[in-house]
């Protein structure tokens, strides 16, 4: 249901952007650009939704906090990238650990 809603929001944003781009006023073109960008972001979110559903909540909070920090202070993008790389490398590998334990129990 949520994925369908994201797709509908994205489609609506694209329709609004197309209608606003057909109008030639400068003020309206800014609103059309905003609608197009929101449509692209929600489309990317719609495509990645199955992966986000499997992601732990704490990781989503960390990524959200890093995005807010980068939006406020764009020079921190390097720091945010390093934090995300460190999380990706240092996160526990639960499935690999379970496989190793199962393999050890088979040998015993």
Helices and strands as residue ranges (DSSP letters): H 2-22, H 26-54, H 57-72, G 74-76, H 77-90, H 94-107
